Amino acid sequence: MKSSIPKKDSSLNRFLTDNLNELKSKGLYNQINSLQSPNGPIITINNKNLINLSSNNYLGLATNENLKLAEINAINKYGVGAGAVRTINGTLDIHDLLETTIAKFKGTEAAIAFQSGFNCNMGAISAVMDKNDAILSDELNHASIIDGCRLSGAKIIRYKHSDMNDLRNQAKIAKDSGKYVKLMVITDGVFSMDGDIAKLPEIVEIANEFDLITYVDDAHGSGVMGNGAGTCKHFGLSDKIDFQIGTLSKAIGVVGGYVAGSKDLIDWLKVRGRPFLFSTSLTPGSAAACVESINILMESSYLVNKVWENGNYLKKGLKSLGFNIGKSETPITPCIIGDESKTQLFSKRLLEEGVYAKSIVFPTVPKGTGRVRNMPTSAHTKEMLDQALSIYEKVGKELNII
Ligand SMILES: *Cc1c(COP(=O)(O)O)cnc(C)c1O
């Protein structure tokens, strides 16, 4: 048998060594810490318990007992794998139930589930847009939107973040040029780095004016905004947005992604959404757990109210300590430090003192706006948040940030 290890002087070996060394020398190489516990409000890393302010498990549903039971029952009924892609014979009735449940939750005619939010964007954009089209895309859109746009081959026109004058101007130029068959506008519903909300009423108005297809990726808004149903619902625009994208891996607590929209759109995505055709379906257990999760959200607003209550409590606390918490309008609470190395040091000291809050620096956010991003969840208690705040105070004073 031949060894597959690259030869010492191979082009791959040179590429890997050079690039890894460069990242490491710049302090940009990300060391991954694994958890020895569920990703709940308290996590265990290297045998140390830490207050967790970095997960997307907004409503604590990832460890919910009813979801676990739904998953176990589905495994007993269907096994662990779906066995095929959706269009061959990997559609089990639990997948159909998941899709009708999502449509009900979102207030749309129909929905289609994908294996993740990321591949949902890869599949959905390119199923509709091609090289004869153009996409107007907010400059702070998520990486999966950017990749989905690139894959479609459409011309990508970036507009300044939430700048509606810029969007209108660019839409007018694109429309007047007569160069494109279709135009689309794409935005996150809630922006994950600052926690601000897309200006959907204006976006819909501009879309009407220039005949733009509307595409909202509400990964961080679903389960949080609009009493849980998301940002489109929050603005009363559920029937005005063509594509409502969501993930089943954040507030919903499991894994998967979806598009909710008109019956015709969903019928089309079921024949042209490539991850739906060429990648095996969600596991039956995940699908069942997602159904249970969405049913919990439709029955009660308790968890949604709780994440807002905790978010507001943490924000008020950090602000009164003197931290810059930016312009967040949602429970996502950035603590903006500015300087990149100071941000990393701050996060490291928080960790040593018992708070897990990841630093986020350039290129994920603009230079000089390094931050520690906090995601309080419904599962945090006031005591946990108070303890986190006292650690923030100690470390903030120690590093002369407050
Ligand atoms: C997290 C996220 C995704 C990816 O969702 P996954 O289900 O984790 O693949 C897509 N879009 C946005 C805006 C996100 O924040």
The ligand as a Tripos MOL2 file, in Angstrom:
@<TRIPOS>MOLECULE
LIG
   15    15     1     0     0
SMALL
NO_CHARGES

@<TRIPOS>ATOM
      1 C1        -25.5960   30.1600   11.5150 C.3       1 LIG1
      2 C2        -26.0860   30.7120   10.2580 C.ar      1 LIG1
      3 C3        -26.2580   29.9050    9.1320 C.ar      1 LIG1
      4 C4        -25.8370   28.4600    9.1310 C.3       1 LIG1
      5 O1        -26.7720   27.6670    9.7800 O.3       1 LIG1
      6 P1        -26.3810   26.1580   10.1450 P.3       1 LIG1
      7 O2        -27.6960   25.4910   10.3420 O.co2     1 LIG1
      8 O3        -25.5620   26.2100   11.3890 O.co2     1 LIG1
      9 O4        -25.6280   25.6020    8.9940 O.co2     1 LIG1
     10 C5        -26.7910   30.4610    7.9990 C.ar      1 LIG1
     11 N1        -27.1080   31.7730    7.9440 N.ar      1 LIG1
     12 C6        -26.9420   32.5840    8.9990 C.ar      1 LIG1
     13 C7        -27.3270   34.0230    8.8930 C.3       1 LIG1
     14 C8        -26.4210   32.0890   10.1940 C.ar      1 LIG1
     15 O5        -26.2370   32.8890   11.2310 O.3       1 LIG1
@<TRIPOS>BOND
     1     1     2 1
     2     2     3 ar
     3     2    14 ar
     4     3     4 1
     5     3    10 ar
     6     4     5 1
     7     5     6 1
     8     6     7 2
     9     6     8 1
    10     6     9 1
    11    10    11 ar
    12    11    12 ar
    13    12    13 1
    14    12    14 ar
    15    14    15 1
@<TRIPOS>SUBSTRUCTURE
     1 LIG1         1 GROUP 0 **** ****
